[in-house]
Amino acid sequence: MKKIIIILLLLSMTLSLTSCIMPLLPKITSPAPTPQQPTTPPTNATPPKPIDPTWSLPSTANTIPQLPSIADVVEKLYPSVVTIATESVALDFFNTPRTQSGAGSGWIIDKNGIVVTNNHVVEGAKKITVKLSDGRTFQVGPENVYRDPFADLAVVKIDSSNLPAASVDDSAKLRVGDWVVAIGNPLGLGLRAKEGIVSGLKVSLPVDQGQTLDDLIETSAAINPGNSGGPLANMAGQVIGITSAKIADVGIEGLGYAISSQTAMPIIQQLISRGYVIRPDLGVSLYTVDQYVAMMNRLSVDKGAIITRFAPSSPALAAGLQRLDIIVGFNDKEITTAGELIQAYHSSQIGEEVKITFIRGQNTMVTHVRLAASQPPTM
């Protein structure tokens, strides 16, 4: 009997402990159903009016335009391109004469040994060596070099004949985006070809004090020192420009420049047929006046073109102009730089009488000058 009572007591205690340690579960209730709102169709709804019920997707083109063959252009023009090596004498920091070497390019325009290049390639050179693509070399003396510094063009005559002359095309036909190829002697490493497109036309850039080149072809083809004077060709292998690293060195990257054939060919014609280029001329040397020049020389104006010297038989001197006169007007057009003045009288006619406005001291004065023909350059 006692055993039964003890067992019942132990069972009762176990049930009590179990009920104490079991957590109370939260009461789970079902959410109340959400009453659904009756859907009412919009009143007076009209579909949008189509733009063109008959329109369909355009068909895709199956043809992909192919890039032109640069190899064909190079193969055609390469035999007409030459490398030019020069030696000149310059004074170093201690006024000691030193021989300087230079490298450039050129191209054969006539089978009888007439080569086109840039003026800055051959200017001041005491020794000029022209090397053809077939390996033959020719020494050229100063008497066989014909230069036009203003346009940065030159013609060199070598003693040879039956040479492969390049054909020339009119650069006026070019369009922005046309493919072009530059062939030359970059860095003096020998003939190389580089492709690009025409990125700009009729570009003007100042390259020196008093010198601005106009009607330039801007191209993405890489132009490096040594390329100067080489041809810029179209996809027919025809020369449409003369490349110039001198212009490319202005400090702009990714852009090369070439003198257009439309501008270059009349000048080349004069260099070959006359030996020099005739232009309207004032017969003066000029320098641009800016704030620094005005301050250092105590000038009364800070813009214009100051006369530094006169050429023999100068029409400007005959008209009463003097050294240090500052020209500020040409035919009633304002002149702020030497380049503007040079461009203005080069665009006039030989024998034309032009109005010159100038500053002398504190006074503004006017005279009239009859433009003369430019003198032949000295050798």
C-alpha positions in Angstrom: 0.0 0.0 0.0 2.8 2.4 0.9 4.6 1.6 -2.4 1.5 2.6 -4.4 1.2 5.9 -2.4 5.0 6.7 -3.1 4.7 6.0 -6.8 1.6 8.2 -7.1 3.4 11.0 -5.2 6.5 10.8 -7.5 4.3 10.8 -10.6 2.5 13.9 -9.3 5.7 15.7 -8.7 7.1 14.9 -12.2 4.0 16.3 -13.9 4.2 19.5 -11.8 7.9 20.1 -12.8 7.2 19.4 -16.5 4.4 21.9 -16.5 6.7 24.5 -14.9 9.6 24.4 -17.5 7.5 24.1 -20.7 7.2 27.6 -22.4 3.8 29.0 -23.0 3.1 29.1 -26.7 1.4 32.1 -28.1 -2.1 31.8 -29.1 -2.3 31.5 -32.9 -5.2 33.2 -34.4 -6.3 33.4 -38.0 -6.3 36.9 -39.7 -9.6 38.3 -40.5 -10.4 38.1 -44.1 -9.9 41.3 -46.1 -13.1 42.3 -47.9 -12.4 42.6 -51.6 -13.4 45.9 -53.2 -15.5 45.5 -56.3 -13.5 46.6 -59.5 -15.2 49.3 -61.5 -14.0 49.7 -65.1 -12.9 53.3 -65.8 -15.5 55.4 -67.5 -14.8 57.2 -70.9 -11.4 55.4 -71.3 -10.0 55.5 -74.9 -6.8 53.8 -76.2 -3.8 56.0 -77.4 -3.8 56.9 -81.0 -1.0 55.0 -82.9 1.7 57.0 -84.7 1.8 54.8 -87.8 -0.3 51.6 -87.8 1.7 50.3 -90.9 5.2 50.8 -89.3 7.5 47.8 -88.9 11.0 47.3 -87.7 13.7 48.3 -90.3 15.5 45.4 -91.8 19.1 44.8 -90.7 22.0 45.2 -93.2 23.9 42.1 -94.0 26.9 43.8 -95.5 29.7 45.3 -93.3 31.9 48.0 -94.9 35.5 47.1 -95.0 38.4 49.3 -94.2 40.6 50.4 -97.1 43.9 48.7 -97.8 46.7 50.8 -96.4 49.2 48.4 -98.0 48.1 49.3 -101.5 48.6 53.0 -100.8 52.1 52.4 -99.3 53.1 50.1 -102.2 52.2 52.8 -104.7 53.7 55.8 -103.0 56.7 54.3 -101.1 59.1 54.4 -104.1 58.5 58.2 -104.4 59.3 59.0 -100.8 62.9 60.0 -99.7 64.7 60.5 -96.4 66.7 63.7 -95.9 69.7 64.0 -93.5 71.2 67.4 -92.8 74.2 68.9 -91.0 74.3 72.4 -89.8 76.6 74.5 -87.6 75.3 76.2 -84.5 76.9 78.0 -81.5 76.6 76.3 -78.1 76.3 77.9 -74.7 80.0 78.9 -74.8 79.7 80.3 -78.4 81.6 77.3 -79.7 80.6 76.1 -83.2 79.0 72.7 -83.0 77.8 70.4 -85.8 74.1 69.5 -85.5 72.4 66.7 -87.4 68.9 66.7 -88.5 66.4 64.3 -90.2 63.5 64.9 -92.5 61.5 63.5 -95.3 60.5 64.5 -98.9 58.8 63.2 -102.0 59.6 63.2 -105.7 57.4 65.5 -107.7 59.3 65.2 -111.0 61.1 62.3 -112.5 64.1 64.5 -113.2 65.1 64.7 -109.6 62.9 67.4 -108.1 62.1 66.7 -104.4 59.6 68.5 -102.2 60.1 69.0 -98.5 59.6 71.6 -95.7 61.7 74.7 -95.5 62.7 74.0 -91.8 64.2 70.7 -92.9 66.8 72.2 -95.0 67.1 75.8 -93.7 70.6 76.6 -92.6 72.0 73.2 -93.6 75.6 73.1 -94.8 75.3 69.5 -95.9 72.2 67.7 -97.3 71.9 64.0 -98.1 68.9 62.7 -100.0 68.4 58.9 -99.9 65.9 57.2 -102.2 63.8 54.2 -101.3 66.1 52.0 -103.4 69.1 52.9 -101.3 70.8 55.4 -103.6 72.1 58.6 -101.9 72.8 62.1 -103.3 74.6 65.0 -101.9 72.9 68.4 -102.4 74.6 71.8 -102.2 72.9 75.0 -101.1 72.8 76.2 -104.8 70.2 73.4 -105.4 67.9 74.3 -102.6 65.0 76.6 -103.2 63.0 77.8 -100.2 59.9 79.7 -99.1 60.2 80.3 -95.4 56.8 81.9 -95.1 54.9 78.8 -96.3 57.5 76.4 -94.8 58.1 74.7 -98.2 61.3 73.9 -100.1 62.3 72.2 -103.3 65.6 70.2 -103.6 67.2 69.2 -106.9 69.2 66.0 -107.0 71.3 64.8 -110.0 69.2 61.9 -111.2 66.5 61.1 -113.8 63.8 58.5 -114.5 62.7 58.6 -110.9 59.2 57.4 -109.7 57.3 60.7 -109.3 54.3 60.8 -107.0 50.9 61.9 -108.4 49.2 64.8 -106.7 45.5 65.3 -106.1 43.4 68.4 -105.1 43.0 68.6 -101.3 39.7 70.5 -101.9 38.1 67.1 -102.5 38.8 66.0 -99.0 36.1 65.5 -96.4 36.4 65.2 -92.6 36.5 61.5 -91.9 38.4 60.5 -95.1 41.3 58.0 -94.6 44.8 59.3 -95.2 48.3 57.8 -94.9 51.5 59.7 -93.8 54.8 58.2 -95.1 58.1 59.6 -93.8 61.2 59.2 -91.8 60.0 59.6 -88.1 62.9 60.1 -85.7 65.4 59.3 -88.5 64.5 55.6 -88.3 63.8 55.2 -92.0 60.6 55.2 -94.0 57.5 54.3 -92.1 53.8 54.6 -92.8 51.0 55.7 -90.4 47.3 55.8 -91.1 44.7 58.1 -89.8 41.6 60.1 -90.8 41.1 63.8 -91.7 39.9 65.3 -88.5 39.8 68.9 -89.7 40.1 71.1 -92.8 41.2 74.7 -93.4 42.9 74.9 -90.0 45.1 77.9 -89.1 48.0 77.7 -86.6 50.7 80.1 -85.5 54.1 78.4 -85.8 56.6 81.3 -85.3 56.7 85.0 -84.4 54.9 86.6 -87.3 54.2 83.3 -89.1 50.8 81.6 -89.3 50.1 78.7 -91.6 46.6 78.5 -93.1 44.5 76.0 -94.9 46.1 73.1 -93.0 44.8 69.5 -93.0 44.4 68.2 -89.5 44.8 64.4 -89.2 44.9 61.7 -86.5 47.9 60.1 -88.3 50.9 60.4 -86.0 53.4 63.1 -87.2 56.8 63.0 -85.5 60.1 64.8 -86.0 61.6 63.4 -89.1 58.2 63.2 -90.8 58.5 66.8 -91.9 58.3 67.2 -95.7 56.8 63.7 -96.3 53.6 63.2 -98.2 50.1 62.8 -96.8 48.2 60.6 -99.2 44.6 59.7 -100.0 43.5 56.1 -100.5 44.4 56.4 -104.2 48.0 56.9 -103.2 48.0 60.5 -104.4 49.6 63.3 -102.4 47.1 65.7 -100.9 49.4 67.4 -98.3 52.9 67.9 -97.0 53.2 66.8 -93.4 55.0 69.1 -90.9 56.3 68.0 -87.5 57.1 71.6 -86.9 53.4 72.3 -86.7 52.7 69.1 -84.7 55.2 70.3 -82.1 53.0 73.2 -81.1 52.1 71.1 -78.0 49.0 69.3 -79.2 48.9 65.5 -78.9 47.0 63.1 -81.1 46.8 65.7 -83.9 49.1 66.0 -86.9 49.1 68.7 -89.5 49.9 68.9 -93.2 50.1 71.8 -95.7 47.3 71.2 -98.2 48.2 70.5 -101.8 45.8 73.3 -102.8 48.0 75.8 -100.9 51.3 74.2 -101.6 51.2 73.5 -105.4 51.2 77.2 -106.6 54.2 77.9 -104.3 56.0 74.7 -105.5 55.3 75.9 -109.1 57.0 79.2 -108.4 60.0 77.6 -106.6 60.6 75.3 -109.6 60.0 77.8 -112.4 61.4 80.9 -110.8 63.5 79.8 -107.9 61.6 81.8 -105.3 58.1 83.0 -104.5 56.9 86.5 -105.3 54.4 88.1 -102.9 53.2 91.6 -102.1 55.6 93.1 -99.5 56.0 96.1 -97.2 59.8 95.6 -97.0 60.0 95.5 -93.2 60.8 93.1 -90.4 58.2 93.0 -87.7 57.7 91.9 -84.2 54.4 91.4 -82.2 53.8 94.0 -79.5 52.2 92.5 -76.3 52.1 93.7 -72.7 55.6 92.4 -71.9 57.1 94.0 -75.0 55.3 97.3 -74.3 56.4 97.3 -70.6 60.1 96.5 -71.4 60.3 99.1 -74.2 58.0 101.7 -72.6 55.6 101.7 -75.5 52.3 103.6 -75.5 50.3 100.6 -76.8 50.4 96.9 -75.9 49.3 95.4 -79.3 50.2 95.8 -82.9 53.3 95.1 -85.1 56.4 97.0 -84.4 58.9 97.7 -87.2 62.4 96.5 -86.3 64.3 97.0 -89.6 63.8 97.9 -93.3 64.7 95.9 -96.4 66.6 97.7 -99.2 64.3 99.8 -101.4 61.5 99.3 -98.8 58.2 100.7 -99.9 57.3 101.3 -96.2 60.4 103.4 -95.7 59.6 105.4 -98.9 56.2 106.1 -97.4 57.7 107.7 -94.3 57.5 104.9 -91.8 60.3 104.7 -89.3 62.0 102.0 -87.1 59.9 101.3 -83.9 56.7 102.6 -85.5 53.9 100.3 -84.4 51.4 99.4 -87.1 47.9 99.0 -85.7 45.7 99.2 -88.8 45.8 98.0 -92.4 43.1 99.3 -94.7 41.0 100.3 -91.6 41.3 96.7 -90.3 42.7 96.5 -86.7 46.2 94.8 -86.5 47.1 93.2 -83.2 50.0 90.9 -84.2 52.8 90.8 -86.7 51.2 87.6 -88.2 47.9 89.5 -88.8 49.8 92.2 -90.7 51.8 89.8 -92.8 48.7 87.9 -93.7 46.9 91.1 -94.6 49.5 92.4 -97.1 50.2 88.9 -98.5 46.4 88.7 -99.3 46.7 92.0 -101.3 48.1 92.7 -104.8 51.5 93.8 -105.9 51.3 97.5 -106.8 48.2 98.0 -104.6 48.2 101.2 -102.5 47.2 100.3 -98.9 46.4 102.5 -95.9 48.6 102.0 -92.9 47.7 103.3 -89.4 50.5 103.4 -87.0 51.6 104.8 -83.6 54.8 106.9 -83.2 55.5 107.8 -79.6 52.1 109.0 -78.3 50.7 110.0 -81.7 48.4 108.0 -84.1 49.3 108.7 -87.7 48.3 107.4 -91.2 50.2 106.9 -94.4 49.7 105.1 -97.7 52.1 102.4 -99.0 52.3 101.0 -102.5 53.1 97.3 -102.1 56.1 96.0 -103.9 57.1 92.5 -105.0 59.1 90.6 -102.4 62.8 90.2 -103.0 64.5 86.9 -103.7 65.7 85.2 -100.6 69.5 85.2 -99.9 71.3 81.8 -100.2 
